[in-house]
Amino acid sequence: MAFKILVTSQKGGVGKSTLSANLVAYLSRSLELPVTLIDWDPHGSSSNWLKQAPQVGAVIQHLALPVDQGGNRPIFEARLQMRRAASECDILVCDLTWSDSLAGELMFEFDMVLVPTSVSEIELAATSGFLSRHRWVFESASVRRPMLAVCPTRVLNEQLNSDVFTKQRFPVSFMLAPPVLEAQSARDLFERGYPLRHGRYDLRPG
């Protein structure tokens, strides 16, 4: 049974797709695990980047969900696509820009939900609102709930000592991932391949 990770946010430009692509690259190339990426983003950012960058040995799929149809159709299609992909890998990573037309039950299909966010007050408030609307998923006692991790992205060095993140009140408990720093050097490296530091992937937003 594959371990399933959902990388999601309602906001664009928070490094979601770059985080997904580099997570897949790290798990597949550095840890040598069979990994599949399902890129549900209409723009296909993470899947396109992985296809253009140096090969990592992962299976890359750019698929569509019928989110415009609403109802249960999107979640049924997502389950079908995940079931097919999970039978061929140990870890399944799904990149999804969350839409209000998606049923929150979809998150129960995953073992972990990773939510990237910048540390601006506006972005943190939006992330808190997103988690508040789905707190019933992460606090469920009747269904196996996914682990929740929040990943601060595009963090500037001067923001490392800021209390903007700790001042924000969140409605649910979560694991806090190490900050993903913003750096022009990382952006430059993304144009040539995966950012490497001391033999390990350095996950930074592009």
N, C-alpha and C positions, 0 to 999 in steps of 0.2 A: 504494500500500500504506500503510495507516494505521500510525502510530506508536502502540503499545499500552502503556499504563501501568496497572499493578496497584497499588492502594493497599490494603494488607492488614495485619492484625494479629490475633492470637488474643485480645487483650485488648479489652474494651469501655472506652469513656470516655477514650480517648487522643487524640480529635480526628480520627479516621480519616474519618468522614463529612463533617465540616466542612472538612477539608483537601481532600477529593475535590470537594466542591461549589464551593469557592472556586478550586481549580485549574481546574475547568471554566469558571467565570466569567471568570477571568483570560485563559485561552487563547482563549476565544470572543469576549469583549467587548473586551479590551485589545489582543490580538494579531490579532483578526479571523480566526481559523482555524476551519474547520468541525470541530466537536467533538461527540462523542457520549459520554454517561455511561450505563454499565450499572450499576445499583445492585442488587447481589445480596444486600444485607442484608435479612433478613426484615422488619425494621422500616421499611425504606425511608427512612431519615433523610435522606440526601443528596438523593435524588430529590424527596421531599416538600418539602424546604426550597427547592430550586431552582425548583420549580413555584410556590411561594408568594411567593418573592422577586421583585424586578424582573427582567424577561426579559433574557436574555443571548444568545439566538439559538442555543443548543445544543439538540441532540436528547437528551431525557431518557427513559430506559427503566428501569422497575422490574421486574426479571425474577426468576424463581426457579430455583434449582438443586436437583436431587433428591439432596441430600447424605445424606438418611436412607436412601437405597437402597444407598449404598456402591458398591464396585467401580468400574468404569470409566464407569458411567452419568453421574455428574456432569461428568466432564471431556469426554465426548462432547457433552453438552448445552451446556456452556460454549463449546466450539469452534464449535458450530453458531451459537449466539447471537452470538459475536464475529465470525464470518465474515460474517453478515448485516449487522451494524452497521458493520464496518470498510469495507464496500464503499461506504458513504455519507458517509465523513468522512476527515479527515486525521489526527485524533488521537482515540483511543479510551481513555477513562478508566474503569476498573472498580473499584468499591468492594466489597470482600469481607471479611467476618469469617471468618478462616481456621478450618477445622475439621480435626481429625485424620482425618476420613473422606474428605477430599479427597486425591487423588494429587498428589504434588509435581511431577509432569510438567506439571501445568497452568501452572506458572510459566514453562516454556519457550515458551509461547505469547506471552509479553510481551517487549517491548524493555527495559522498566524495571520494577523492583519497588520501591515506596516504602513503607517500614515506619515509621509514626509510633510514638513511645514517649515517655512522660514520663521525667524524669531521676531518679526515685526509685530507690533501690538494688533494690527488689523488682521494679519494672517493667523496669529494665535487665537484671536477671538473667533475667526471663521472655523478653525480647526476644532475649537471647543464646542462650537455650535453643531458641527458635524457629528462629533462624538456624543453630544447630548441627545441628538435625534435618534441615535442608535445605541444608547446606553443599555437598552433592554437586551441587545445581543450580547454585550460583554458582561452583563450581570445575570444572564439566564441561569436558572437552577434546574430547569427541566430538560434542556438540550445542551450537549457538550459545546461550550462556548470557545471561540478562538482566543489565543493569546493576542494581546494588543501591545504594539510597540510604536511609539512616536519618535520620529527621527528629525531632529533639527537640521535643516539644510541651508546652504548658502550663508553660513555663519562667518562673519568677519572676525578677524583676530581681536579687534577692540570690543566685540560683543561677547567674548568668552567670559568676561567678568561682570556682564550685565545681569540684572535681576529681572529683566523683562519676562523671561520664561517662568521663573518661580513666582512672579506676581500674578500670573494668569491662573485662574481657578478652572480646573477641569472636572467634569461630572463623573468620570470613571477612573479607576486605577489602571495604570499602564506601566510598561517597561520603557525607560528612556534610553534611546540609543545614543552612542557618542555622536557629537556634532560633526556634520560634514562641512568642512571649511570651504569658503569661496576663495579661489585663487586663479589668476590669469594663467599661471604655469600649467594648471590642470586643464584649463580650457584649450591651451595650445596642444597638450598631449592628446586630448580627445580627437584632434584632427588626424593624428597619426596612428592611434590605437588606444589600448587601455593604459591608463596611468599606473605605472609600477613604482613601488618604493620598497627597496630592500627585498625584492622578490615577492612582494605581496601586492594585491590590488588596493589602490587607494581610492575609495569611493567618494568622488566629489562631483557636484552637479555641473553640467555643461550649460 
